[in-house]
Amino acid sequence: MGASADRRTLLRHGAVAYATLAVGAAAFGGVSVLAGGAVSFPAADSRTALNEVESALRTLARRWETTPPAELVSRLAILDQQARTIGRWRLGEALRQDWMRTHGRILVMTAVAQGDAGLPARATASARAALVLARHVGDSISVAHARVVLAELAAYAFASTDDGLQLARAARATAPRAHTAILAITTEAHIMAARNMPMTGIVEVLREADAIAATLPAGTPGYSLDGIHPAYLPTFGGAALVAAGSLTEGERRLAEAAGLFDRARASGALAAVRLYQASAAMRGRDLDRAQALATRALAASAVRPSSWLSNGILSLAQRAGQHGADWSGLVVQAREWSPA
Protein backbone atom coordinates (compact mmCIF):
# COMPACT_ATOMS: atom_id res chain seq x y z
CA MET A 1 0.00 0.00 0.00
CA GLY A 2 1.49 3.34 -1.07
CA ALA A 3 1.38 6.64 0.77
CA SER A 4 -1.35 8.05 -1.49
CA ALA A 5 -3.55 5.03 -0.80
CA ASP A 6 -2.89 5.51 2.92
CA ARG A 7 -4.08 9.10 2.71
CA ARG A 8 -7.30 8.05 0.99
CA THR A 9 -7.87 5.56 3.78
CA LEU A 10 -7.37 8.37 6.30
CA LEU A 11 -10.12 10.44 4.73
CA ARG A 12 -12.52 7.52 4.39
CA HIS A 13 -12.20 5.80 7.71
CA GLY A 14 -10.77 8.32 10.14
CA ALA A 15 -7.51 8.69 11.94
CA VAL A 16 -7.65 5.72 14.32
CA ALA A 17 -7.75 3.22 11.47
CA TYR A 18 -5.25 5.26 9.54
CA ALA A 19 -2.74 5.35 12.37
CA THR A 20 -2.78 1.55 12.46
CA LEU A 21 -2.25 1.41 8.71
CA ALA A 22 0.58 3.93 8.89
CA VAL A 23 2.43 1.85 11.46
CA GLY A 24 1.84 -1.31 9.45
CA ALA A 25 3.13 0.39 6.29
CA ALA A 26 6.53 1.19 7.79
CA ALA A 27 8.24 -1.51 5.78
CA PHE A 28 7.07 -0.01 2.50
CA GLY A 29 9.42 2.96 2.73
CA GLY A 30 8.94 6.57 3.82
CA VAL A 31 7.05 5.79 7.04
CA SER A 32 9.02 4.79 10.13
CA VAL A 33 8.11 4.00 13.71
CA LEU A 34 10.18 5.85 16.32
CA ALA A 35 10.88 5.04 19.93
CA GLY A 36 7.75 5.28 22.04
CA GLY A 37 5.48 4.52 19.09
CA ALA A 38 5.60 7.94 17.41
CA VAL A 39 5.22 7.83 13.63
CA SER A 40 7.64 9.68 11.36
CA PHE A 41 6.07 10.60 8.03
CA PRO A 42 7.56 12.38 5.00
CA ALA A 43 6.90 16.12 5.12
CA ALA A 44 5.43 16.15 1.61
CA ASP A 45 2.81 13.55 2.52
CA SER A 46 2.04 15.29 5.81
CA ARG A 47 1.53 18.54 3.91
CA THR A 48 -0.76 16.78 1.43
CA ALA A 49 -2.80 15.33 4.29
CA LEU A 50 -3.08 18.82 5.80
CA ASN A 51 -4.30 20.25 2.49
CA GLU A 52 -6.90 17.48 2.23
CA VAL A 53 -8.20 18.16 5.73
CA GLU A 54 -8.36 21.92 5.04
CA SER A 55 -10.24 21.17 1.81
CA ALA A 56 -12.73 19.01 3.73
CA LEU A 57 -13.15 21.82 6.27
CA ARG A 58 -13.92 24.35 3.53
CA THR A 59 -16.45 21.97 2.00
CA LEU A 60 -18.26 21.65 5.34
CA ALA A 61 -18.22 25.44 5.67
CA ARG A 62 -19.85 25.83 2.23
CA ARG A 63 -22.54 23.27 3.06
CA TRP A 64 -23.13 24.56 6.58
CA GLU A 65 -26.54 26.08 5.96
CA THR A 66 -27.97 22.94 4.36
CA THR A 67 -26.46 20.26 6.63
CA PRO A 68 -28.09 19.12 9.89
CA PRO A 69 -26.02 20.02 12.98
CA ALA A 70 -25.80 16.38 14.10
CA GLU A 71 -24.23 15.45 10.76
CA LEU A 72 -21.80 18.37 11.02
CA VAL A 73 -20.79 17.25 14.52
CA SER A 74 -20.16 13.72 13.24
CA ARG A 75 -18.09 14.82 10.25
CA LEU A 76 -16.08 17.32 12.24
CA ALA A 77 -15.34 14.61 14.82
CA ILE A 78 -13.59 12.63 12.08
CA LEU A 79 -11.46 15.64 11.13
CA ASP A 80 -10.72 16.27 14.81
CA GLN A 81 -9.51 12.69 15.22
CA GLN A 82 -7.38 13.00 12.09
CA ALA A 83 -5.73 16.14 13.42
CA ARG A 84 -5.11 14.53 16.80
CA THR A 85 -3.52 11.45 15.21
CA ILE A 86 -1.29 13.35 12.79
CA GLY A 87 -0.31 15.66 15.63
CA ARG A 88 1.44 12.64 17.16
CA TRP A 89 3.58 12.15 14.06
CA ARG A 90 7.15 13.40 14.05
CA LEU A 91 6.74 16.61 12.05
CA GLY A 92 8.92 19.63 11.44
CA GLU A 93 8.12 22.65 13.59
CA ALA A 94 6.55 24.74 10.80
CA LEU A 95 4.33 21.87 9.68
CA ARG A 96 3.34 21.05 13.25
CA GLN A 97 2.29 24.69 13.75
CA ASP A 98 0.15 24.52 10.60
CA TRP A 99 -1.52 21.34 11.83
CA MET A 100 -2.26 22.93 15.19
CA ARG A 101 -3.74 25.98 13.46
CA THR A 102 -6.01 23.75 11.38
CA HIS A 103 -6.96 21.70 14.44
CA GLY A 104 -8.01 24.90 16.19
CA ARG A 105 -10.23 25.82 13.23
CA ILE A 106 -11.81 22.36 13.32
CA LEU A 107 -12.59 22.78 17.01
CA VAL A 108 -14.17 26.22 16.57
CA MET A 109 -16.50 24.84 13.90
CA THR A 110 -17.21 21.83 16.10
CA ALA A 111 -18.21 24.11 18.97
CA VAL A 112 -20.69 25.99 16.77
CA ALA A 113 -22.19 22.75 15.41
CA GLN A 114 -22.50 21.31 18.92
CA GLY A 115 -24.23 24.47 20.09
CA ASP A 116 -26.68 24.24 17.18
CA ALA A 117 -27.29 20.60 18.10
CA GLY A 118 -28.25 21.55 21.65
CA LEU A 119 -25.01 20.41 23.29
CA PRO A 120 -23.79 23.55 25.12
CA ALA A 121 -21.44 21.82 27.57
CA ARG A 122 -19.62 19.98 24.78
CA ALA A 123 -19.60 23.16 22.69
CA THR A 124 -17.95 25.06 25.53
CA ALA A 125 -15.26 22.40 25.92
CA SER A 126 -14.54 22.46 22.17
CA ALA A 127 -14.37 26.26 22.06
CA ARG A 128 -12.00 26.37 25.02
CA ALA A 129 -9.74 23.76 23.41
CA ALA A 130 -9.78 25.77 20.18
CA LEU A 131 -8.81 28.89 22.12
CA VAL A 132 -5.80 27.12 23.64
CA LEU A 133 -4.54 25.89 20.26
CA ALA A 134 -5.15 29.20 18.51
CA ARG A 135 -3.30 31.13 21.19
CA HIS A 136 -0.39 28.71 21.00
CA VAL A 137 0.14 29.28 17.26
CA GLY A 138 -0.75 32.99 17.29
CA ASP A 139 -3.89 32.60 15.16
CA SER A 140 -5.74 35.77 16.17
CA ILE A 141 -8.71 35.06 13.88
CA SER A 142 -9.42 31.70 15.51
CA VAL A 143 -8.83 33.19 18.97
CA ALA A 144 -11.45 35.83 18.20
CA HIS A 145 -13.84 33.29 16.71
CA ALA A 146 -13.56 30.97 19.72
CA ARG A 147 -14.26 33.90 22.04
CA VAL A 148 -17.39 34.79 20.06
CA VAL A 149 -18.65 31.23 20.43
CA LEU A 150 -17.92 31.29 24.16
CA ALA A 151 -19.66 34.67 24.47
CA GLU A 152 -22.83 33.32 22.86
CA LEU A 153 -22.78 30.19 25.00
CA ALA A 154 -22.21 32.17 28.19
CA ALA A 155 -25.02 34.63 27.45
CA TYR A 156 -27.66 32.31 26.02
CA ALA A 157 -26.95 28.77 27.17
CA PHE A 158 -25.73 29.62 30.67
CA ALA A 159 -27.57 32.93 31.29
CA SER A 160 -24.41 34.90 32.09
CA THR A 161 -24.74 38.05 30.01
CA ASP A 162 -21.95 39.75 31.98
CA ASP A 163 -19.43 37.08 30.96
CA GLY A 164 -20.86 37.02 27.45
CA LEU A 165 -20.42 40.76 27.01
CA GLN A 166 -16.83 40.66 28.25
CA LEU A 167 -15.99 37.76 25.91
CA ALA A 168 -17.61 39.45 22.91
CA ARG A 169 -15.64 42.64 23.50
CA ALA A 170 -12.42 40.66 23.98
CA ALA A 171 -13.11 38.85 20.69
CA ARG A 172 -13.54 42.15 18.91
CA ALA A 173 -10.30 43.55 20.35
CA THR A 174 -8.37 40.43 19.31
CA ALA A 175 -8.89 41.00 15.57
CA PRO A 176 -10.52 44.43 15.25
CA ARG A 177 -10.52 44.69 11.43
CA ALA A 178 -11.21 41.05 10.50
CA HIS A 179 -14.53 39.44 9.64
CA THR A 180 -14.65 38.01 13.16
CA ALA A 181 -15.08 41.59 14.43
CA ILE A 182 -18.52 41.58 12.75
CA LEU A 183 -19.39 38.36 14.56
CA ALA A 184 -18.18 39.86 17.84
CA ILE A 185 -19.97 43.19 17.43
CA THR A 186 -23.34 41.66 16.54
CA THR A 187 -23.01 39.34 19.54
CA GLU A 188 -22.14 42.35 21.69
CA ALA A 189 -25.17 44.25 20.36
CA HIS A 190 -27.49 41.32 21.09
CA ILE A 191 -26.26 41.03 24.64
CA MET A 192 -26.50 44.79 25.17
CA ALA A 193 -30.15 44.61 24.05
CA ALA A 194 -30.80 41.65 26.38
CA ARG A 195 -29.39 43.70 29.27
CA ASN A 196 -31.61 46.68 28.36
CA MET A 197 -28.60 48.90 27.76
CA PRO A 198 -29.12 52.29 26.06
CA MET A 199 -30.20 52.21 22.42
CA THR A 200 -27.57 54.80 21.50
CA GLY A 201 -24.79 52.40 22.46
CA ILE A 202 -26.27 49.57 20.40
CA VAL A 203 -26.70 51.79 17.37
CA GLU A 204 -23.12 53.04 17.74
CA VAL A 205 -21.52 49.58 17.81
CA LEU A 206 -23.58 48.51 14.79
CA ARG A 207 -22.38 51.60 12.90
CA GLU A 208 -18.84 50.52 13.68
CA ALA A 209 -19.68 47.07 12.32
CA ASP A 210 -21.05 48.67 9.14
CA ALA A 211 -17.77 50.56 8.70
CA ILE A 212 -15.69 47.40 9.14
CA ALA A 213 -17.93 45.40 6.79
CA ALA A 214 -17.46 48.01 4.07
CA THR A 215 -13.72 47.23 4.01
CA LEU A 216 -14.10 43.45 3.76
CA PRO A 217 -14.58 41.31 0.64
CA ALA A 218 -17.98 39.65 0.38
CA GLY A 219 -17.93 36.12 1.73
CA THR A 220 -19.99 33.20 0.47
CA PRO A 221 -23.03 31.65 2.17
CA GLY A 222 -22.18 29.10 4.83
CA TYR A 223 -20.02 29.04 7.91
CA SER A 224 -17.88 32.16 8.43
CA LEU A 225 -14.57 30.31 8.28
CA ASP A 226 -12.51 32.76 6.21
CA GLY A 227 -15.02 35.51 5.45
CA ILE A 228 -18.55 36.71 6.07
CA HIS A 229 -21.61 36.80 3.83
CA PRO A 230 -23.06 40.30 3.24
CA ALA A 231 -26.38 39.22 4.79
CA TYR A 232 -24.84 38.32 8.15
CA LEU A 233 -24.65 41.87 9.50
CA PRO A 234 -28.20 42.93 8.53
CA THR A 235 -29.49 39.66 10.00
CA PHE A 236 -27.94 39.86 13.42
CA GLY A 237 -27.68 43.63 13.55
CA GLY A 238 -31.36 43.83 12.66
CA ALA A 239 -32.23 41.26 15.31
CA ALA A 240 -30.33 43.23 17.95
CA LEU A 241 -32.20 46.41 17.01
CA VAL A 242 -35.54 44.60 17.20
CA ALA A 243 -34.64 43.24 20.62
CA ALA A 244 -33.73 46.75 21.74
CA GLY A 245 -37.06 48.13 20.53
CA SER A 246 -36.04 49.79 17.24
CA LEU A 247 -38.58 47.92 15.13
CA THR A 248 -38.55 50.02 11.95
CA GLU A 249 -34.79 49.95 11.40
CA GLY A 250 -34.51 46.38 12.64
CA GLU A 251 -37.20 45.13 10.26
CA ARG A 252 -35.62 47.04 7.37
CA ARG A 253 -32.32 45.27 7.94
CA LEU A 254 -34.01 41.88 8.32
CA ALA A 255 -35.90 42.32 5.04
CA GLU A 256 -32.59 43.09 3.32
CA ALA A 257 -31.03 39.96 4.82
CA ALA A 258 -33.98 37.77 3.81
CA GLY A 259 -33.61 38.82 0.18
CA LEU A 260 -29.88 38.11 0.16
CA PHE A 261 -30.15 34.69 1.81
CA ASP A 262 -33.16 33.68 -0.29
CA ARG A 263 -31.22 34.36 -3.49
CA ALA A 264 -28.25 32.43 -2.09
CA ARG A 265 -30.50 29.46 -1.15
CA ALA A 266 -29.02 29.48 2.36
CA SER A 267 -31.96 27.79 4.04
CA GLY A 268 -30.48 27.61 7.54
CA ALA A 269 -29.61 31.30 7.58
CA LEU A 270 -32.97 32.22 6.05
CA ALA A 271 -34.70 30.32 8.88
CA ALA A 272 -32.88 32.56 11.37
CA VAL A 273 -34.03 35.68 9.54
CA ARG A 274 -37.65 34.49 9.51
CA LEU A 275 -37.47 33.79 13.24
CA TYR A 276 -36.17 37.30 13.94
CA GLN A 277 -38.87 38.76 11.70
CA ALA A 278 -41.45 36.79 13.68
CA SER A 279 -40.04 38.28 16.87
CA ALA A 280 -40.35 41.75 15.38
CA ALA A 281 -43.99 41.09 14.44
CA MET A 282 -44.65 39.81 17.95
CA ARG A 283 -43.22 43.00 19.43
CA GLY A 284 -45.53 44.95 17.12
CA ARG A 285 -48.47 42.88 18.41
CA ASP A 286 -49.16 41.47 14.92
CA LEU A 287 -49.76 37.91 16.13
CA ASP A 288 -51.02 36.51 12.81
CA ARG A 289 -47.94 37.73 10.96
CA ALA A 290 -45.69 36.48 13.76
CA GLN A 291 -47.22 33.01 13.49
CA ALA A 292 -46.89 32.98 9.70
CA LEU A 293 -43.23 34.00 9.90
CA ALA A 294 -42.49 31.46 12.64
CA THR A 295 -44.06 28.78 10.43
CA ARG A 296 -41.87 29.88 7.52
CA ALA A 297 -38.81 29.77 9.80
CA LEU A 298 -39.60 26.19 10.75
CA ALA A 299 -40.19 25.23 7.12
CA ALA A 300 -36.90 26.83 6.04
CA SER A 301 -35.08 24.86 8.74
CA ALA A 302 -36.42 21.50 7.55
CA VAL A 303 -33.06 20.55 6.02
CA ARG A 304 -31.13 21.95 8.99
CA PRO A 305 -33.14 21.75 12.22
CA SER A 306 -31.30 23.47 15.06
CA SER A 307 -31.89 23.55 18.79
CA TRP A 308 -31.75 27.32 19.11
CA LEU A 309 -34.33 27.82 16.35
CA SER A 310 -36.76 25.34 17.89
CA ASN A 311 -36.28 27.01 21.27
CA GLY A 312 -36.88 30.40 19.69
CA ILE A 313 -40.19 29.26 18.21
CA LEU A 314 -41.26 27.75 21.53
CA SER A 315 -40.44 31.04 23.27
CA LEU A 316 -42.49 33.01 20.72
CA ALA A 317 -45.38 30.57 21.13
CA GLN A 318 -45.34 31.16 24.88
CA ARG A 319 -45.46 34.92 24.35
CA ALA A 320 -48.29 34.50 21.84
CA GLY A 321 -50.22 32.48 24.42
CA GLN A 322 -50.00 35.39 26.82
CA HIS A 323 -51.94 37.42 24.25
CA GLY A 324 -54.58 34.74 23.71
CA ALA A 325 -53.15 33.10 20.58
CA ASP A 326 -52.94 29.32 20.19
CA TRP A 327 -49.78 28.07 18.46
CA SER A 328 -50.11 24.49 19.72
CA GLY A 329 -49.71 22.92 16.28
CA LEU A 330 -46.52 24.86 15.64
CA VAL A 331 -45.23 23.94 19.10
CA VAL A 332 -45.70 20.23 18.41
CA GLN A 333 -43.86 20.51 15.13
CA ALA A 334 -41.01 22.53 16.62
CA ARG A 335 -40.51 19.95 19.35
CA GLU A 336 -40.55 17.10 16.83
CA TRP A 337 -37.92 18.77 14.69
CA SER A 338 -35.62 19.84 17.50
CA PRO A 339 -32.28 17.96 17.33
CA ALA A 340 -31.82 18.14 21.11
Disulfide bonds with the S-S distance in Angstrom:
none
